[in-house]
Each structure stands twice: as structure tokens, then as C-alpha cells.
């Protein structure tokens, strides 16, 4: 699950393959343990520090534990080898996991915003509790911790081309954003404006809903066989046209299949070549493209005869 900003648009040179099982395990453990510790501390700080914004922030962090487990299950299933029932693989199951992540994030954001709006509309600000310093400290700790978890998860999600863990990375950042809102609201309430604690809950809601929208949009795009874009196709086409034996590229279409890419290609080869020679050209193109563009799972090649070699 990549967000639109993180969807690869440039080819990457092949590198030494990572042990994806180890990476997935590390990401899951860091996220689950980190969120469990942070959410527990924030819930304690929110209750003892009389901060509804920090309690909402803690609930948001608790949801991260659930969504990380969903991401882990989705990635594990998507890595399964092709079988008779699923000859094209299981990559789209990771998109479904990302859809669940986005839905959980959306529901969490709406729930947080609902409580904040009810407090604001009540206009009974004098009865709202004033947060204490521990809630402020918890907000600062959360911002630093969640931002670190975002960069850590994002780095490895890109290395293993995982949209589900990329979605989980953005979930970490949305939690950091929500903690910034908590920090502002708690500080304002401590300065004599108790309604700002509830206003912070509404701000948290808006950040969460925005991120959930990006995740859901990216997941749906990948489920609908969407093109990888004109720039990506142009790069692949230019690379193929420079291959030995290829006269020109007649047609190239790409489509996203989960976190992988499928390509349909038509190339011209010297019409005077034998069938074996033309087939050898196509096989070389097939091998080179899948090696040069690691996100390409398969390229289907049709050979057209050119009148003469160029």
C-alpha cells in the first residue's frame, strides 16, 4: 500500500535482494511494541492529566496496533507464490489490507472529531477540565516517537515495495500530526482556554481523515488495473527501444497489480530474421526489463515484423 506521493515513477537499479521475511517481522514488531508503549503512556497521561485530546490521541495510537497486524497479515498473504486458483499471484490481497487500514483510520478520525465537536457546541467551557503538565509531556514524546517510526517504516516499505506498510508509515505520521494538535490544544487549555483541548480533537480528526483518504484512493487505484502513468511508460519504452535487435516499440501498456506492474508490449524486429532469432530478441527484452525494473512482475511481448532493420 503506497500513497500517491510514494508510488515509484522512476526505474531503480536492481540491488541485492533483502530477506523480506526479516524486514516484515522487524517492521511489525517495532510498530506494535512502539505503539503499545506510546498509547499506554498517552492514555495514562490523558486520564491523570485531564486531557480529552490526549485520550483521543491514545485511542488513535491503539488503532495503530490493530492496523499493523492487518498490514502484516496482508503482506504475508500477498507474498504467497502463484497457484492453480491464483495464477497471477496474490499481490492484490495487500491492497485489500490497505483498504482495511484506510477504513479503520477513517472511522477512528470521525470518532475523535465527534467528541470534540460535541464539547465545542455545548458552550459549557467552564466545566471542562484543565490539562496538567504530564499531558503536555506525553504530546511531545508522541510527536518525536511517531515521526521516528514513520521514517523507519517508510524506508523499509520502499525497499520491499509494500503498499500496506507504506500505508502503515503514513498512519504513524498521522499520529504525529494528531499529537501536534494535542500539544497546541493542551498548551492553550493550560493557558486559560479549556475549549482548545476539544478543538485539538477536531484538528486531529481532519488530519486522520486526510491520510485515510490518500490510503483508500491509492488502494482502489491499484485494484482497478490503473496505468503506471505516461512518465513511467516513457522510461520503460525508451529503455526497450535501445535493446539489441529492437527496431522500435509499437505499443506499450502498463497496469498496476497490487504493488507490482504488468506490461503488454509490441515491438518491431527485422522481418528477415528467423523465428528463433526474433524469439531470442523478445526473450532478452523480457529478461532485461524485469531485471532493470524490479517492480515489473511480468511483461508480455508481441513481435511485429519490420520491413528492414534500422
C-alpha positions in Angstrom: 0.0 0.0 0.0 1.9 3.2 -1.4 0.4 6.6 -1.1 0.3 8.6 -4.4 3.4 10.5 -3.3 5.3 7.4 -2.8 4.3 5.4 -5.9 7.5 4.6 -7.8 7.8 6.6 -11.1 11.4 6.1 -11.8 13.2 2.8 -12.6 15.6 1.6 -9.9 18.6 -0.5 -10.5 18.4 -4.0 -9.1 20.1 -4.4 -5.8 21.0 -7.4 -3.6 17.6 -8.8 -2.5 16.6 -8.3 1.1 15.2 -11.0 3.3 11.7 -9.8 3.2 10.5 -12.1 6.0 13.0 -10.5 8.4 12.1 -6.9 7.3 8.3 -7.6 7.7 8.9 -9.1 11.1 11.0 -6.1 12.2 8.5 -3.6 10.9 5.6 -5.3 12.7 7.4 -5.7 16.0 8.7 -2.0 16.0 5.2 -0.8 15.2 3.3 -3.0 17.6 5.7 -2.6 20.6 6.2 1.2 19.9 2.5 1.9 19.6 1.6 -0.2 22.6 4.1 1.7 24.8 3.2 5.1 23.4 -0.6 4.6 23.6 -0.3 3.2 27.1 1.7 6.2 28.3 -0.7 8.7 26.5 -3.8 7.1 27.9 -2.3 7.3 31.4 -1.3 10.9 30.8 -4.7 11.8 29.3 -6.6 10.3 32.2 -4.4 11.7 35.0 -3.8 14.9 33.2 -7.5 15.6 32.4 -7.0 15.9 28.7 -9.6 14.7 26.2 -7.3 15.5 23.3 -4.6 13.2 24.8 -7.1 10.4 25.4 -8.2 10.7 21.8 -4.6 10.6 20.7 -4.1 7.5 22.8 -7.1 5.8 21.1 -5.6 6.7 17.8 -2.3 5.0 18.8 -4.1 1.9 19.9 -5.7 1.7 16.5 -2.1 1.5 15.1 -1.5 -1.8 16.8 -4.6 -3.3 15.0 -3.7 -1.8 11.7 -0.1 -3.0 11.8 -1.4 -6.5 12.4 -3.7 -6.2 9.4 -0.7 -4.9 7.3 1.4 -7.8 8.4 -1.3 -10.4 7.5 -1.8 -8.7 4.2 1.8 -8.6 3.2 2.4 -12.2 4.3 -0.6 -13.4 2.1 0.5 -11.2 -0.9 4.0 -12.9 -0.9 2.5 -16.4 -1.4 3.5 -18.0 -4.7 1.1 -18.3 -7.6 -1.1 -21.4 -7.6 -3.8 -23.0 -9.8 -6.5 -20.9 -8.3 -4.5 -17.7 -8.4 -2.1 -18.0 -11.4 -1.3 -14.2 -11.3 -0.3 -14.3 -7.7 -1.8 -12.7 -4.5 -0.5 -9.1 -4.7 -3.9 -7.6 -4.7 -4.6 -9.0 -1.2 -2.2 -6.5 0.1 -4.4 -3.7 -1.5 -7.3 -5.2 0.4 -5.3 -5.0 3.6 -4.6 -1.3 2.8 -8.3 -0.7 2.3 -9.0 -2.1 5.7 -6.2 0.2 7.1 -7.8 3.2 5.5 -11.2 2.3 6.7 -10.1 1.8 10.3 -8.2 5.2 10.1 -11.4 6.9 8.7 -13.6 5.5 11.5 -11.1 6.5 14.1 -10.8 10.0 12.8 -14.6 10.5 12.7 -15.0 9.2 16.3 -12.3 11.5 17.6 -13.8 14.5 15.8 -17.4 13.7 17.0 -16.4 14.0 20.7 -14.5 17.3 20.1 -17.4 18.9 18.2 -19.9 17.9 20.9 -17.8 19.6 23.5 -17.4 22.8 21.4 -21.1 23.1 20.6 -22.1 22.6 24.2 -20.6 26.0 25.0 -20.1 24.9 28.6 -16.4 25.6 28.6 -16.2 26.4 32.3 -16.9 22.8 33.2 -14.1 21.5 31.0 -11.1 20.2 33.0 -7.7 22.0 32.6 -5.0 19.6 31.5 -1.8 19.2 33.6 1.8 19.1 32.6 2.0 15.3 32.1 -0.4 15.6 29.2 1.9 18.2 27.6 5.0 15.9 28.1 3.1 13.0 26.6 2.3 15.0 23.4 6.0 15.9 22.9 7.1 12.3 23.5 4.5 11.1 21.0 5.5 13.6 18.3 9.2 12.6 18.4 8.4 8.8 18.7 5.8 8.6 15.9 7.9 10.7 13.5 10.8 8.4 14.0 8.6 5.3 13.4 7.2 7.0 10.2 10.7 7.4 8.7 11.8 3.9 9.8 8.7 2.2 8.3 8.7 4.3 5.2 12.3 3.4 4.4 11.8 -0.4 4.6 8.4 -0.2 2.9 10.0 1.3 -0.1 12.8 -1.3 -0.1 10.3 -4.2 -0.2 7.8 -2.3 -2.4 5.0 -2.7 0.2 1.9 -0.5 -0.1 0.4 -1.9 3.1 3.5 -1.0 5.2 3.7 2.4 3.3 0.1 2.9 4.5 1.2 2.0 8.0 4.0 4.5 7.8 1.5 7.3 6.9 -0.5 6.1 9.9 2.5 6.8 12.1 2.8 10.3 10.6 -0.9 11.0 11.1 -0.4 10.1 14.7 2.5 12.5 14.9 0.2 15.2 13.4 -2.5 14.4 15.8 0.0 14.8 18.7 0.9 18.2 17.4 -2.7 19.1 17.6 -2.8 17.7 21.1 0.2 19.8 22.0 -1.3 23.0 20.8 -4.7 22.3 22.4 -3.3 21.2 25.8 -0.9 24.2 25.9 -3.8 26.5 25.1 -6.1 24.9 27.7 -3.3 25.3 30.3 -3.1 29.0 29.4 -6.8 29.5 30.3 -8.6 28.4 27.1 -10.0 25.0 28.0 -12.1 24.7 24.8 -8.8 24.4 22.8 -8.4 20.9 24.2 -11.6 19.9 22.3 -10.6 22.0 19.3 -7.4 19.9 19.1 -9.6 16.8 18.9 -11.3 18.2 15.8 -7.9 19.1 14.3 -6.7 15.5 14.9 -9.8 14.3 13.1 -9.1 16.3 10.0 -5.5 15.1 9.7 -6.6 11.5 10.2 -9.4 11.7 7.6 -7.0 13.3 5.0 -4.5 10.4 5.4 -7.2 7.8 5.3 -8.5 9.3 2.0 -5.0 9.1 0.5 -4.6 5.5 1.5 -8.1 4.4 0.3 -7.6 6.2 -3.0 -4.2 4.6 -3.6 -5.6 1.1 -2.8 -8.6 1.5 -5.1 -6.3 2.8 -7.9 -4.2 -0.4 -7.7 -7.2 -2.7 -7.6 -8.6 -1.2 -10.8 -5.6 -2.0 -13.1 -4.7 1.7 -13.3 -1.8 2.7 -15.7 1.5 3.5 -14.1 1.5 6.8 -15.9 2.9 8.4 -19.0 6.3 9.2 -17.5 6.9 5.6 -16.3 5.8 4.1 -19.6 8.0 6.5 -21.5 11.0 5.4 -19.4 10.4 1.8 -20.0 9.7 2.3 -23.7 12.9 4.2 -24.2 14.9 1.5 -22.4 13.4 -1.2 -24.6 13.9 0.7 -27.8 17.7 0.7 -27.1 17.8 -3.1 -26.8 19.8 -5.0 -29.4 17.5 -6.3 -32.2 14.6 -4.0 -31.4 13.7 -1.7 -34.3 11.1 0.3 -32.4 8.3 0.0 -29.9 4.9 -0.1 -31.5 2.8 -0.2 -28.3 3.3 -0.4 -24.5 0.6 -0.5 -21.9 1.2 -0.9 -18.1 -1.2 -1.7 -15.2 -0.8 -1.9 -11.5 -1.5 -5.3 -10.0 -1.3 -4.7 -6.2 2.3 -3.5 -5.6 3.6 -5.0 -8.9 3.4 -3.9 -12.5 2.3 -5.9 -15.6 3.3 -4.7 -19.1 1.8 -5.5 -22.5 4.4 -4.7 -25.3 4.6 -4.8 -29.1 8.0 -4.4 -30.7 9.3 -4.4 -34.2 12.1 -6.8 -35.1 13.8 -7.2 -38.5 11.3 -9.2 -40.6 14.1 -11.1 -42.3 15.1 -12.7 -39.0 14.2 -16.3 -38.4 11.5 -17.2 -35.8 14.2 -18.4 -33.4 16.2 -15.1 -33.8 13.1 -13.0 -33.3 12.1 -15.1 -30.3 15.6 -14.6 -28.8 15.2 -10.8 -29.1 11.9 -10.9 -27.3 13.3 -13.2 -24.5 16.3 -10.8 -24.0 13.9 -7.9 -23.7 11.8 -9.8 -21.3 14.8 -10.7 -19.0 16.4 -7.2 -19.2 13.1 -5.3 -18.4 12.3 -7.4 -15.4 15.9 -7.1 -14.1 16.1 -3.3 -14.7 12.6 -2.5 -13.4 12.2 -4.6 -10.1 8.5 -3.6 -9.7 7.7 -5.3 -13.1 6.4 -8.8 -12.3 5.8 -9.8 -15.9 6.0 -8.3 -19.4 4.0 -9.9 -22.3 5.8 -9.3 -25.6 4.3 -9.5 -29.2 6.8 -9.3 -32.1 5.9 -7.5 -35.3 8.0 -7.8 -38.4 9.7 -4.6 -39.6 10.3 -4.1 -43.3 14.0 -3.6 -42.8 16.4 -3.3 -39.8 17.4 0.2 -38.7 
